[in-house]
Amino acid sequence: MSVPVIGGVVTVGLVFHYIFEFLKATFFVGIVFIPVLGFWLRKPRFSVPWIVSSLVLAGLLVLYGRLLINLPIKAQTRGIVSEGGALVAEGRYDEAIEEYRKLEALGKTEDMQSYLQNAYREKEAAANLEQARQLAEAGRNEEALEWLARIPGNTRAAGEADALRKSLSKE
């Protein structure tokens, strides 16, 4: 489901990310702002504590404004990362890679490189697992074990690779 807006389409998921980022910024600034405001209201005007708390309140308002200015980029980044992660989990690696490439347009090239590296590692691990399965089905267990050894332990395919390795070791 999507909602048409000027300049594009906003999905329900993206709206969720906007709301989440807004509430996060509001909570973190508000948790400091409210006690300082209470302190400020109790002090006589133009006293030193009143002036200091006024400066703190002004600083918090500036911080909040800056957080809200960056809100669209943070929400879009969160949306892209969530969608890419879901695609990787489904084994749709090429689509995930394309999704992660969208981070570059947001100026998040370092993040993009990290997520791309992970997607490529997962894609390679899945390909190695599939190759090992085919070799195991053909009865070439030694070669299958070699392919399984190439699968890093920090990938989604690692669990299945361990199970296949155990079943091949029993034979």
Secondary structure, 3 states (H helix, E strand, C coil): CEEEECCEEEEHHHHHHHHHHHHHHHHHHHHHHHHHHHHHHHCCCCCHHHHHHHHHHHHHHHHHHHHHHCHHHHHHHHHHHHHHHHHHHCCCHHHHHHHHHHHHHHCCHHHHHHHHHHHHHHHHHHHHHHHHHHHHHCCCHHHHHHHHHCCCCCCCHHHHHHHHHHHHHHC
